[in-house]
Every structure is written in structure tokens, then in C-alpha cells.
């Protein structure tokens, strides 16, 4: 039995699938867009970008009916990374979310 079938049958029986922690790498401004700014301004731009990506991700999650499968999305920082606690199914689906470059299990992050 493959994992998706097992998850679907578990959900049908009222058993919630386990949650996993993943790290999402999201798009960030190109380096050329940041070169003429001070360090403080670059941080502010990167932070604003990460917050916009987070908001867009949360809207996408709601639109795709994954809210019950996503327990949390970390606050945005100056980095282009977001931590998400979700089901394996949602983690796979997040690869299709706008602005998401990669989804990595936290235990496999180098």
C-alpha cells in the first residue's frame, strides 16, 4: 500500500496523519535589487519579502483546503526560509505553492 492510500484510508477512519516539520525555501529579491541599499535597508527589504511570501503561502494553503493539514508557519525573518509543521501530504503539496523553491524535511537540512 503506498503512502497516499494509507493516508487517505487513515483520514477516512478518523485517524489524523502524523505531522512533520519542513523547511520551505522561498523566492527572494535578486542580488542586483539589493546592491545599492545599506545593510539595514537590505535587511528590511528581505524581511518584507519573507513576510509577503508568508502571507501568500497562508492564502494559498487556505485556498487549497490544506488548513487542517498545516499546524503552523513560522514568523518571517530576514532569510528566505519558513518552517512549517504539516502533514506529509501538505508538505508535498507545498511544492506547488507560488514562491516556494524547495521543501525539505527538517531532519535532512544541511
C-alpha positions as CSV (number, residue, x, y, z in Angstrom):
1,X,0.0,0.0,0.0
2,X,1.5,3.3,-1.0
3,X,1.8,6.2,1.5
4,X,-1.0,8.3,-0.1
5,X,-3.5,5.4,0.0
6,X,-2.5,4.8,3.6
7,X,-3.0,8.5,4.5
8,X,-6.4,8.6,2.7
9,X,-7.6,5.4,4.5
10,X,-6.4,6.8,7.8
11,X,-8.2,10.0,7.2
12,X,-11.4,8.1,6.3
13,X,-11.1,6.3,9.6
14,X,-10.8,9.5,11.6
15,X,-7.1,8.9,12.3
16,X,-5.0,12.0,11.8
17,X,-1.8,11.5,9.8
18,X,1.4,12.4,11.7
19,X,2.8,15.9,11.4
20,X,6.3,16.6,10.1
21,X,8.5,19.7,10.3
22,X,9.7,21.1,7.0
23,X,11.8,24.0,5.8
24,X,10.5,26.0,2.9
25,X,12.9,27.9,0.8
26,X,11.0,30.8,-0.8
27,X,11.9,33.3,-3.6
28,X,13.9,36.4,-2.6
29,X,14.8,39.5,-4.4
30,X,17.7,39.2,-6.9
31,X,21.1,40.4,-5.6
32,X,21.0,43.2,-8.2
33,X,17.9,44.6,-6.5
34,X,19.8,44.8,-3.2
35,X,23.3,46.1,-4.1
36,X,22.6,49.8,-3.9
37,X,21.0,49.6,-0.4
38,X,22.6,49.9,3.0
39,X,22.8,46.8,5.2
40,X,19.8,48.0,7.2
41,X,17.7,48.6,4.1
42,X,18.7,45.2,2.6
43,X,17.5,43.5,5.8
44,X,14.3,45.5,5.8
45,X,13.7,44.5,2.1
46,X,14.5,40.9,2.8
47,X,12.2,40.8,5.8
48,X,9.4,42.5,3.9
49,X,9.8,39.9,1.1
50,X,9.7,37.0,3.5
51,X,6.6,38.4,5.2
52,X,4.9,38.8,1.8
53,X,5.9,35.3,0.8
54,X,4.5,34.0,4.2
55,X,1.2,35.8,3.6
56,X,0.9,34.5,0.1
57,X,1.7,31.0,1.4
58,X,-1.0,31.2,4.0
59,X,-3.6,32.4,1.5
60,X,-2.6,29.5,-0.9
61,X,-2.9,27.0,2.0
62,X,-6.5,28.2,2.7
63,X,-7.4,28.3,-1.0
64,X,-6.3,24.7,-1.5
65,X,-8.1,23.5,1.6
66,X,-4.9,22.5,3.4
67,X,-5.6,24.5,6.6
68,X,-6.4,21.3,8.6
69,X,-3.1,19.8,7.4
70,X,-0.9,22.8,8.3
71,X,-0.5,23.2,12.0
72,X,1.9,26.2,11.9
73,X,4.0,28.5,9.7
74,X,6.9,30.3,11.4
75,X,7.2,34.0,11.5
76,X,9.1,35.7,8.7
77,X,12.7,36.7,9.2
78,X,15.3,38.3,7.0
79,X,16.1,35.0,5.5
80,X,14.2,33.3,2.6
81,X,13.2,30.3,4.8
82,X,10.0,29.4,6.6
83,X,9.5,26.5,9.0
84,X,6.2,24.7,8.5
85,X,4.6,22.0,10.7
86,X,2.2,20.0,8.4
87,X,1.2,16.5,7.2
88,X,3.4,14.7,4.7
89,X,0.6,15.3,2.1
90,X,0.6,19.0,2.7
91,X,4.4,19.1,2.6
92,X,4.2,17.5,-0.9
93,X,1.5,20.0,-2.0
94,X,3.5,23.0,-0.8
95,X,6.0,22.3,-3.6
96,X,3.3,23.7,-5.9
97,X,2.7,26.9,-3.9
98,X,3.7,30.2,-5.5
99,X,7.1,31.5,-4.4
100,X,8.2,28.1,-3.0
101,X,11.5,27.0,-4.4
102,X,12.0,23.8,-2.2
103,X,10.5,21.9,0.7
104,X,13.0,20.0,2.9
105,X,12.3,17.8,5.9
106,X,14.0,19.5,8.9
107,X,15.9,16.4,9.7
108,X,17.5,16.4,6.3
109,X,18.5,20.1,6.2
110,X,22.3,20.6,5.8
